[in-house]
Every structure is written in C-alpha cells, then in structure tokens.
Amino acid sequence: MGLLSRLRTAIDGESSTLWECRNCGVTLSEEAEECPRCGADEIVYYEF
Ligand SMILES: [Zn+2]
C-alpha cells in the first residue's frame, strides 16, 4: 500500500520530485547517489 500511495501522489501531481544526472542528463526515478548510466555523482533534483 505504501508504494501504491506514493505512485498515486505522483500521478495526482500533489508532490513530485525528479532526479537528473548533470553529466549525461538521464532522468532517475528515485534518489540515487550516483548515475547508473555514466557513474557521475552529480545528481540534481527538481521539486514540482
Ligand atoms: Zn549520468
């Protein structure tokens, strides 16, 4: 139920956070310490 609740919140747009790698620009769906694609540790996030 916890995960479903979080998904519903994202879909409803009440609160959404987007993580993105500053090096290659890949979008990450969850908080990460480093980019799984290029290995960069410069992760930025945006809150809507
Ligand atoms: Zn990257």
N, CA, C, O and the ligand as a Tripos MOL2 file, in Angstrom:
@<TRIPOS>MOLECULE
protein
  193   191    49     0     0
PROTEIN
NO_CHARGES

@<TRIPOS>ATOM
      1 N           0.8320   -1.2090    0.0000 N.3       1 MET1
      2 CA          0.0000    0.0000    0.0000 C.3       1 MET1
      3 C           0.8600    1.2510    0.0000 C.2       1 MET1
      4 O           0.4750    2.2740   -0.5660 O.2       1 MET1
      5 N           2.0350    1.1730    0.6380 N.am      2 GLY2
      6 CA          2.8910    2.3460    0.7200 C.3       2 GLY2
      7 C           3.3450    2.8010   -0.6620 C.2       2 GLY2
      8 O           3.2910    3.9870   -0.9890 O.2       2 GLY2
      9 N           3.7950    1.8330   -1.4730 N.am      3 LEU3
     10 CA          4.2640    2.1700   -2.8140 C.3       3 LEU3
     11 C           3.1260    2.6920   -3.6780 C.2       3 LEU3
     12 O           3.2860    3.6780   -4.3980 O.2       3 LEU3
     13 N           1.9950    2.0400   -3.6070 N.am      4 LEU4
     14 CA          0.8400    2.4690   -4.4030 C.3       4 LEU4
     15 C           0.4410    3.8920   -4.0270 C.2       4 LEU4
     16 O           0.1030    4.7060   -4.8880 O.2       4 LEU4
     17 N           0.4840    4.1730   -2.7480 N.am      5 SER5
     18 CA          0.1290    5.5110   -2.2820 C.3       5 SER5
     19 C           1.0810    6.5450   -2.8620 C.2       5 SER5
     20 O           0.6600    7.6280   -3.2700 O.2       5 SER5
     21 N           2.3800    6.2040   -2.8960 N.am      6 ARG6
     22 CA          3.3670    7.1390   -3.4380 C.3       6 ARG6
     23 C           3.1260    7.3450   -4.9220 C.2       6 ARG6
     24 O           3.2420    8.4710   -5.4070 O.2       6 ARG6
     25 N           2.7960    6.2960   -5.6560 N.am      7 LEU7
     26 CA          2.5410    6.4170   -7.0840 C.3       7 LEU7
     27 C           1.3280    7.2960   -7.3250 C.2       7 LEU7
     28 O           1.3390    8.1430   -8.2190 O.2       7 LEU7
     29 N           0.2880    7.1020   -6.5370 N.am      8 ARG8
     30 CA         -0.9140    7.9120   -6.7040 C.3       8 ARG8
     31 C          -0.6030    9.3870   -6.4500 C.2       8 ARG8
     32 O          -1.1060   10.2660   -7.1500 O.2       8 ARG8
     33 N           0.2140    9.6410   -5.4630 N.am      9 THR9
     34 CA          0.5800   11.0210   -5.1580 C.3       9 THR9
     35 C           1.2860   11.6510   -6.3460 C.2       9 THR9
     36 O           1.0190   12.8030   -6.6880 O.2       9 THR9
     37 N           2.2000   10.8950   -6.9880 N.am     10 ALA10
     38 CA          2.9370   11.4090   -8.1340 C.3      10 ALA10
     39 C           1.9890   11.6740   -9.3010 C.2      10 ALA10
     40 O           2.0970   12.6950   -9.9810 O.2      10 ALA10
     41 N           1.0760   10.7600   -9.5210 N.am     11 ILE11
     42 CA          0.1290   10.9010  -10.6230 C.3      11 ILE11
     43 C          -0.7940   12.0860  -10.3920 C.2      11 ILE11
     44 O          -1.1170   12.8290  -11.3190 O.2      11 ILE11
     45 N          -1.2090   12.2500   -9.1570 N.am     12 ASP12
     46 CA         -2.1000   13.3610   -8.8380 C.3      12 ASP12
     47 C          -1.3920   14.7050   -8.9320 C.2      12 ASP12
     48 O          -2.0350   15.7480   -9.0470 O.2      12 ASP12
     49 N          -0.0570   14.6720   -8.8830 N.am     13 GLY13
     50 CA          0.7080   15.8860   -9.0330 C.3      13 GLY13
     51 C           0.7600   16.7480   -7.7920 C.2      13 GLY13
     52 O           1.1230   17.9210   -7.8710 O.2      13 GLY13
     53 N           0.4060   16.1900   -6.6470 N.am     14 GLU14
     54 CA          0.4660   16.9910   -5.4230 C.3      14 GLU14
     55 C           1.9220   17.2970   -5.0810 C.2      14 GLU14
     56 O           2.2600   18.4060   -4.6670 O.2      14 GLU14
     57 N           2.7680   16.2970   -5.2620 N.am     15 SER15
     58 CA          4.1830   16.4580   -4.9580 C.3      15 SER15
     59 C           4.9690   15.5080   -5.8430 C.2      15 SER15
     60 O           4.7070   14.3060   -5.8780 O.2      15 SER15
     61 N           5.9240   16.0620   -6.5490 N.am     16 SER16
     62 CA          6.7140   15.2310   -7.4410 C.3      16 SER16
     63 C           8.1530   15.7010   -7.4570 C.2      16 SER16
     64 O           8.4300   16.8990   -7.5040 O.2      16 SER16
     65 N           9.0530   14.7580   -7.4180 N.am     17 THR17
     66 CA         10.4670   15.1060   -7.4530 C.3      17 THR17
     67 C          11.1310   14.3580   -8.5910 C.2      17 THR17
     68 O          10.9010   13.1650   -8.7890 O.2      17 THR17
     69 N          11.9490   15.0650   -9.3280 N.am     18 LEU18
     70 CA         12.6480   14.4680  -10.4580 C.3      18 LEU18
     71 C          14.1510   14.5510  -10.2320 C.2      18 LEU18
     72 O          14.7050   15.6190   -9.9690 O.2      18 LEU18
     73 N          14.7900   13.3990  -10.3420 N.am     19 TRP19
     74 CA         16.2430   13.3680  -10.2090 C.3      19 TRP19
     75 C          16.8530   13.2740  -11.6000 C.2      19 TRP19
     76 O          16.3620   12.5470  -12.4640 O.2      19 TRP19
     77 N          17.9240   14.0200  -11.7980 N.am     20 GLU20
     78 CA         18.5600   14.0230  -13.1060 C.3      20 GLU20
     79 C          20.0770   14.0960  -12.9610 C.2      20 GLU20
     80 O          20.5990   14.7970  -12.0940 O.2      20 GLU20
     81 N          20.7710   13.3640  -13.8180 N.am     21 CYS21
     82 CA         22.2330   13.3740  -13.8180 C.3      21 CYS21
     83 C          22.7160   14.6280  -14.5350 C.2      21 CYS21
     84 O          22.2980   14.9110  -15.6580 O.2      21 CYS21
     85 N          23.5890   15.3700  -13.8860 N.am     22 ARG22
     86 CA         24.0940   16.6000  -14.5040 C.3      22 ARG22
     87 C          25.0670   16.2880  -15.6300 C.2      22 ARG22
     88 O          25.2820   17.1190  -16.5130 O.2      22 ARG22
     89 N          25.6490   15.1130  -15.6060 N.am     23 ASN23
     90 CA         26.6610   14.7680  -16.6090 C.3      23 ASN23
     91 C          26.0360   14.3220  -17.9250 C.2      23 ASN23
     92 O          26.3850   14.8480  -18.9820 O.2      23 ASN23
     93 N          25.1110   13.3520  -17.8740 N.am     24 CYS24
     94 CA         24.5650   12.8100  -19.1180 C.3      24 CYS24
     95 C          23.0890   13.1500  -19.3000 C.2      24 CYS24
     96 O          22.5160   12.9100  -20.3630 O.2      24 CYS24
     97 N          22.4810   13.7050  -18.2640 N.am     25 GLY25
     98 CA         21.1100   14.1610  -18.4010 C.3      25 GLY25
     99 C          20.0450   13.1010  -18.2550 C.2      25 GLY25
    100 O          18.8640   13.3710  -18.4740 O.2      25 GLY25
    101 N          20.4500   11.8870  -17.8850 N.am     26 VAL26
    102 CA         19.4680   10.8260  -17.7250 C.3      26 VAL26
    103 C          18.5470   11.1380  -16.5490 C.2      26 VAL26
    104 O          18.9830   11.6510  -15.5180 O.2      26 VAL26
    105 N          17.2960   10.8260  -16.7190 N.am     27 THR27
    106 CA         16.3290   11.0540  -15.6570 C.3      27 THR27
    107 C          16.2390    9.8350  -14.7590 C.2      27 THR27
    108 O          16.0830    8.7080  -15.2290 O.2      27 THR27
    109 N          16.3380   10.0780  -13.4630 N.am     28 LEU28
    110 CA         16.2680    8.9990  -12.4880 C.3      28 LEU28
    111 C          14.9430    9.0900  -11.7570 C.2      28 LEU28
    112 O          14.4750   10.1780  -11.4230 O.2      28 LEU28
    113 N          14.3470    7.9410  -11.5130 N.am     29 SER29
    114 CA         13.0240    7.9350  -10.9040 C.3      29 SER29
    115 C          13.0880    7.8920   -9.3870 C.2      29 SER29
    116 O          12.0550    8.0080   -8.7270 O.2      29 SER29
    117 N          14.2570    7.7300   -8.8270 N.am     30 GLU30
    118 CA         14.3670    7.6940   -7.3890 C.3      30 GLU30
    119 C          15.6910    8.2900   -6.9650 C.2      30 GLU30
    120 O          16.6080    8.4380   -7.7730 O.2      30 GLU30
    121 N          15.7840    8.6270   -5.7100 N.am     31 GLU31
    122 CA         17.0050    9.2440   -5.2100 C.3      31 GLU31
    123 C          18.1880    8.2930   -5.3890 C.2      31 GLU31
    124 O          18.1240    7.1220   -5.0160 O.2      31 GLU31
    125 N          19.2660    8.8190   -5.9650 N.am     32 ALA32
    126 CA         20.4410    7.9890   -6.2030 C.3      32 ALA32
    127 C          21.6960    8.7720   -5.8650 C.2      32 ALA32
    128 O          21.7420    9.9880   -6.0530 O.2      32 ALA32
    129 N          22.7080    8.0880   -5.3720 N.am     33 GLU33
    130 CA         23.9510    8.7680   -5.0260 C.3      33 GLU33
    131 C          24.8370    8.9260   -6.2480 C.2      33 GLU33
    132 O          25.6960    9.8070   -6.2880 O.2      33 GLU33
    133 N          24.6300    8.0740   -7.2470 N.am     34 GLU34
    134 CA         25.3910    8.2310   -8.4760 C.3      34 GLU34
    135 C          24.5660    7.7440   -9.6560 C.2      34 GLU34
    136 O          23.6270    6.9630   -9.5000 O.2      34 GLU34
    137 N          24.9340    8.2180  -10.8330 N.am     35 CYS35
    138 CA         24.2000    7.8720  -12.0430 C.3      35 CYS35
    139 C          24.4730    6.4270  -12.4470 C.2      35 CYS35
    140 O          25.6320    6.0300  -12.5740 O.2      35 CYS35
    141 N          23.4240    5.6400  -12.6490 N.am     36 PRO36
    142 CA         23.6110    4.2450  -13.0400 C.3      36 PRO36
    143 C          24.0980    4.1040  -14.4730 C.2      36 PRO36
    144 O          24.5640    3.0370  -14.8730 O.2      36 PRO36
    145 N          23.9920    5.1630  -15.2330 N.am     37 ARG37
    146 CA         24.3860    5.0900  -16.6450 C.3      37 ARG37
    147 C          25.8590    5.4630  -16.8460 C.2      37 ARG37
    148 O          26.6080    4.7220  -17.4830 O.2      37 ARG37
    149 N          26.2690    6.6150  -16.3000 N.am     38 CYS38
    150 CA         27.6310    7.0890  -16.5550 C.3      38 CYS38
    151 C          28.4920    7.0830  -15.2970 C.2      38 CYS38
    152 O          29.7060    7.2670  -15.3790 O.2      38 CYS38
    153 N          27.8780    6.8760  -14.1390 N.am     39 GLY39
    154 CA         28.6680    6.7810  -12.9130 C.3      39 GLY39
    155 C          28.9720    8.1110  -12.2570 C.2      39 GLY39
    156 O          29.6420    8.1470  -11.2250 O.2      39 GLY39
    157 N          28.4890    9.2210  -12.8390 N.am     40 ALA40
    158 CA         28.7290   10.5310  -12.2450 C.3      40 ALA40
    159 C          27.9910   10.6460  -10.9080 C.2      40 ALA40
    160 O          26.9250   10.0590  -10.7190 O.2      40 ALA40
    161 N          28.5790   11.4140   -9.9880 N.am     41 ASP41
    162 CA         27.9300   11.5720   -8.6850 C.3      41 ASP41
    163 C          27.2750   12.9350   -8.5440 C.2      41 ASP41
    164 O          26.8750   13.3360   -7.4520 O.2      41 ASP41
    165 N          27.1710   13.6370   -9.6550 N.am     42 GLU42
    166 CA         26.5000   14.9350   -9.6240 C.3      42 GLU42
    167 C          25.0370   14.7560  -10.0020 C.2      42 GLU42
    168 O          24.6680   14.8250  -11.1750 O.2      42 GLU42
    169 N          24.2210   14.5290   -8.9960 N.am     43 ILE43
    170 CA         22.7900   14.3270   -9.2200 C.3      43 ILE43
    171 C          22.0390   15.5550   -8.7450 C.2      43 ILE43
    172 O          22.2120   15.9970   -7.6090 O.2      43 ILE43
    173 N          21.2170   16.0980   -9.6000 N.am     44 VAL44
    174 CA         20.3900   17.2380   -9.2160 C.3      44 VAL44
    175 C          18.9390   16.7850   -9.1480 C.2      44 VAL44
    176 O          18.5570   15.8140   -9.8020 O.2      44 VAL44
    177 N          18.1320   17.4820   -8.3630 N.am     45 TYR45
    178 CA         16.7240   17.1110   -8.3290 C.3      45 TYR45
    179 C          15.8530   18.3510   -8.3500 C.2      45 TYR45
    180 O          16.2340   19.4250   -7.8850 O.2      45 TYR45
    181 N          14.7010   18.1640   -8.8930 N.am     46 TYR46
    182 CA         13.7420   19.2590   -9.0230 C.3      46 TYR46
    183 C          12.4530   18.8620   -8.3170 C.2      46 TYR46
    184 O          11.9780   17.7340   -8.4520 O.2      46 TYR46
    185 N          11.9040   19.7900   -7.5730 N.am     47 GLU47
    186 CA         10.6210   19.5370   -6.9220 C.3      47 GLU47
    187 C           9.5530   20.3960   -7.5860 C.2      47 GLU47
    188 O           9.7400   21.5890   -7.8220 O.2      47 GLU47
    189 N           8.4650   19.7730   -7.8700 N.am     48 PHE48
    190 CA          7.3660   20.4750   -8.5140 C.3      48 PHE48
    191 C           6.2610   20.7860   -7.5210 C.2      48 PHE48
    192 O           5.2470   21.3800   -7.8900 O.2      48 PHE48
    193 ZN         24.8370   10.1830  -15.9580 Zn       49 ZN49
@<TRIPOS>BOND
     1     1     2 1
     2     2     3 1
     3     3     4 2
     4     3     5 am
     5     5     6 1
     6     6     7 1
     7     7     8 2
     8     7     9 am
     9     9    10 1
    10    10    11 1
    11    11    12 2
    12    11    13 am
    13    13    14 1
    14    14    15 1
    15    15    16 2
    16    15    17 am
    17    17    18 1
    18    18    19 1
    19    19    20 2
    20    19    21 am
    21    21    22 1
    22    22    23 1
    23    23    24 2
    24    23    25 am
    25    25    26 1
    26    26    27 1
    27    27    28 2
    28    27    29 am
    29    29    30 1
    30    30    31 1
    31    31    32 2
    32    31    33 am
    33    33    34 1
    34    34    35 1
    35    35    36 2
    36    35    37 am
    37    37    38 1
    38    38    39 1
    39    39    40 2
    40    39    41 am
    41    41    42 1
    42    42    43 1
    43    43    44 2
    44    43    45 am
    45    45    46 1
    46    46    47 1
    47    47    48 2
    48    47    49 am
    49    49    50 1
    50    50    51 1
    51    51    52 2
    52    51    53 am
    53    53    54 1
    54    54    55 1
    55    55    56 2
    56    55    57 am
    57    57    58 1
    58    58    59 1
    59    59    60 2
    60    59    61 am
    61    61    62 1
    62    62    63 1
    63    63    64 2
    64    63    65 am
    65    65    66 1
    66    66    67 1
    67    67    68 2
    68    67    69 am
    69    69    70 1
    70    70    71 1
    71    71    72 2
    72    71    73 am
    73    73    74 1
    74    74    75 1
    75    75    76 2
    76    75    77 am
    77    77    78 1
    78    78    79 1
    79    79    80 2
    80    79    81 am
    81    81    82 1
    82    82    83 1
    83    83    84 2
    84    83    85 am
    85    85    86 1
    86    86    87 1
    87    87    88 2
    88    87    89 am
    89    89    90 1
    90    90    91 1
    91    91    92 2
    92    91    93 am
    93    93    94 1
    94    94    95 1
    95    95    96 2
    96    95    97 am
    97    97    98 1
    98    98    99 1
    99    99   100 2
   100    99   101 am
   101   101   102 1
   102   102   103 1
   103   103   104 2
   104   103   105 am
   105   105   106 1
   106   106   107 1
   107   107   108 2
   108   107   109 am
   109   109   110 1
   110   110   111 1
   111   111   112 2
   112   111   113 am
   113   113   114 1
   114   114   115 1
   115   115   116 2
   116   115   117 am
   117   117   118 1
   118   118   119 1
   119   119   120 2
   120   119   121 am
   121   121   122 1
   122   122   123 1
   123   123   124 2
   124   123   125 am
   125   125   126 1
   126   126   127 1
   127   127   128 2
   128   127   129 am
   129   129   130 1
   130   130   131 1
   131   131   132 2
   132   131   133 am
   133   133   134 1
   134   134   135 1
   135   135   136 2
   136   135   137 am
   137   137   138 1
   138   138   139 1
   139   139   140 2
   140   139   141 am
   141   141   142 1
   142   142   143 1
   143   143   144 2
   144   143   145 am
   145   145   146 1
   146   146   147 1
   147   147   148 2
   148   147   149 am
   149   149   150 1
   150   150   151 1
   151   151   152 2
   152   151   153 am
   153   153   154 1
   154   154   155 1
   155   155   156 2
   156   155   157 am
   157   157   158 1
   158   158   159 1
   159   159   160 2
   160   159   161 am
   161   161   162 1
   162   162   163 1
   163   163   164 2
   164   163   165 am
   165   165   166 1
   166   166   167 1
   167   167   168 2
   168   167   169 am
   169   169   170 1
   170   170   171 1
   171   171   172 2
   172   171   173 am
   173   173   174 1
   174   174   175 1
   175   175   176 2
   176   175   177 am
   177   177   178 1
   178   178   179 1
   179   179   180 2
   180   179   181 am
   181   181   182 1
   182   182   183 1
   183   183   184 2
   184   183   185 am
   185   185   186 1
   186   186   187 1
   187   187   188 2
   188   187   189 am
   189   189   190 1
   190   190   191 1
   191   191   192 2
@<TRIPOS>SUBSTRUCTURE
     1 MET1         2 RESIDUE 1 A MET
     2 GLY2         6 RESIDUE 1 A GLY
     3 LEU3        10 RESIDUE 1 A LEU
     4 LEU4        14 RESIDUE 1 A LEU
     5 SER5        18 RESIDUE 1 A SER
     6 ARG6        22 RESIDUE 1 A ARG
     7 LEU7        26 RESIDUE 1 A LEU
     8 ARG8        30 RESIDUE 1 A ARG
     9 THR9        34 RESIDUE 1 A THR
    10 ALA10       38 RESIDUE 1 A ALA
    11 ILE11       42 RESIDUE 1 A ILE
    12 ASP12       46 RESIDUE 1 A ASP
    13 GLY13       50 RESIDUE 1 A GLY
    14 GLU14       54 RESIDUE 1 A GLU
    15 SER15       58 RESIDUE 1 A SER
    16 SER16       62 RESIDUE 1 A SER
    17 THR17       66 RESIDUE 1 A THR
    18 LEU18       70 RESIDUE 1 A LEU
    19 TRP19       74 RESIDUE 1 A TRP
    20 GLU20       78 RESIDUE 1 A GLU
    21 CYS21       82 RESIDUE 1 A CYS
    22 ARG22       86 RESIDUE 1 A ARG
    23 ASN23       90 RESIDUE 1 A ASN
    24 CYS24       94 RESIDUE 1 A CYS
    25 GLY25       98 RESIDUE 1 A GLY
    26 VAL26      102 RESIDUE 1 A VAL
    27 THR27      106 RESIDUE 1 A THR
    28 LEU28      110 RESIDUE 1 A LEU
    29 SER29      114 RESIDUE 1 A SER
    30 GLU30      118 RESIDUE 1 A GLU
    31 GLU31      122 RESIDUE 1 A GLU
    32 ALA32      126 RESIDUE 1 A ALA
    33 GLU33      130 RESIDUE 1 A GLU
    34 GLU34      134 RESIDUE 1 A GLU
    35 CYS35      138 RESIDUE 1 A CYS
    36 PRO36      142 RESIDUE 1 A PRO
    37 ARG37      146 RESIDUE 1 A ARG
    38 CYS38      150 RESIDUE 1 A CYS
    39 GLY39      154 RESIDUE 1 A GLY
    40 ALA40      158 RESIDUE 1 A ALA
    41 ASP41      162 RESIDUE 1 A ASP
    42 GLU42      166 RESIDUE 1 A GLU
    43 ILE43      170 RESIDUE 1 A ILE
    44 VAL44      174 RESIDUE 1 A VAL
    45 TYR45      178 RESIDUE 1 A TYR
    46 TYR46      182 RESIDUE 1 A TYR
    47 GLU47      186 RESIDUE 1 A GLU
    48 PHE48      190 RESIDUE 1 A PHE
    49 ZN49       193 GROUP 0 **** ****
